[in-house]
Amino acid sequence: MTVSKMSWSNAEIGALGERLAVEHLQSLGLRVLGRNWRCRYGELDVVAADDAARIVVFVEVKTRTSDRYGGIEQAVTPEKVRRLRRLAGLWLARQDARWAAVRIDVIGVRIGRRPIPEITHLKGVG
């Protein structure tokens, strides 16, 4: 998919990044359980499952059009990881399914530097 960042709003860029992240997860064999799950404490971008390993994966998606704010490693601070853990716990408490393991991943989507968006997937960040 070729993408140019002409005059997109931040919401459009974010939505595109999430869609590309979901496609990436599905290409790895993960099943998407939910997107943009919200509660009073925040939002989980994507919740996916590795059914074979019985792992639920909470995915933070960071979409960038420049390097102005650094890479995804800088975007997910220890405070952000703590917030994601709390949200994951709240999501899990509302589910009937039981999982063998829980993982938090970050997917970075870089748009505009090359004709095809670049995807970076960091597994198990917290």
Secondary structure, 3 states (H helix, E strand, C coil): CCCCCCCCCHHHHHHHHHHHHHHHHHHCCCEEEEEEEEECCEEEEEEEEECCCCEEEEEEEEEECCCCCCCHHHHCCHHHHHHHHHHHHHHHHCCCCCCCEEEEEEEEEECCCCCCCEEEEECCCC
